[in-house]
Amino acid sequence: MAAQRPVIAVTTGEPAGIGPEISIRAAWALRQEVDCVLVGDAAFLAMTAAEIDPAIRLSALSLQAIRHAGLPHFGPDRIAVVDVPLAAAVQPGVLDAANGRAVLETLDVAMEGIRAGWFQAMVTAPLQKSTINDAGVAFSGHTEYLAEKTSTAQVVMMLAGRTDAGYPLRVALATTHLPLKDVPAAITREGLGRVIAIIDHDLKTKFGIARPRILVTGLNPHAGENGYLGREEIDTITPALQDAHARGIDATGPYPADTLFQPKYLEHADCVLAMYHDQGLPVLKHATFGRGVNITLGLPLVRTSVDHGTALDVAARGLGIADCASMEEAVRTALGMVRATSQEQ
């Protein structure tokens, strides 16, 4: 008997965006390698799948039935859908706050499934934060929500992709969605130490890298130029790196960000830790956009996502236009992390 394929939950995201389409396409394209279980409105997804390709077969499952009898496993000729019904009909490209709570519920179902052993990882299609907030639920993003629901004190955002030169590029962030004026105060010796430790731990346990090499940027131009352009490198970043070295972590820097992102440095590194969002991500997205993956480190589960948003304008133009390459890469990355985690245990 053939070994059972790994099972990954795919939350289908904002229904008015491209999430449902790229989730279906990716699940179907990779069905021989991985059992992707879609989490979303089963009727809407069935209608969407039929328009994409009549050969795509979906099987709806109720959450109550799974809780009672467990998750059934189909062969690669069909895709299971855990039904999370929407409250309102979907008009592609048009947001409806009535569906905000259902979108949020898909995340809850995926997390429940991982805890129950139904799924080994979760991959999230893009959602619209404003829709959930407009539905009356305070929501700042996938990362923060998953951290709260799993009681994780600190998580780290990392984006990854393979460059045209063939080597993997991973960029993690010391701070995420902050105004630039608030970044220096948010970077502390202790906080940076925790971020470095999370990166090192997850690269070992979820990526199978025995001794990760982490390159750390400075905050200021030219990494502060010995204090003439700022003292954060001297007072905060270097002491944090010294603390990491004392714990046996191979983290070096701080390096000037404007010269660090070169192949001669990156091809021998496992991750770059940038101090803020727009210091590291423009480089990564230039090199890998459309096939990059967003990964949340520090969680007690595997979670990956795409490197783009809901693309409401694309969805409004109809099916067949959206590019599902990033979603496919997100699924492949989650699959690789599941395998690495299994070997670690």
Buried (B, 14 or more C-beta within 10 A) or exposed (E): EEEEBBBBBBBBBBBBBBBBBBBBBBBBBBBEEBBBBBBBBBBBBBBBBEBBEEEBBBEBBEBEBBEEEEBEEBEBEEBBBBBBEBEEEBEBBEBBBBBBBBBBBBBBBBBBBBEEEBBBBBBBBBBBBEBBBBBEBEBEBBBBBBBEEBEBEEBBBBBBBBBEEEEBBBBBBBBBEEEEEEBBEBBEBEBBBBBBBBBBBBBBBBBBBEEBBBBBBBBBEBBBEEEEBBBBBBEBBBBBBEBBEEEEBBBBBBBBBEEBBEEEEBEEBBBBBBBBBEBBBBBBBEBBBBBBBBBBBBBEBBBBBBBBBBBBEBBBEEBEEBBBBBBBBBBBBBBBBBBBBEEEE
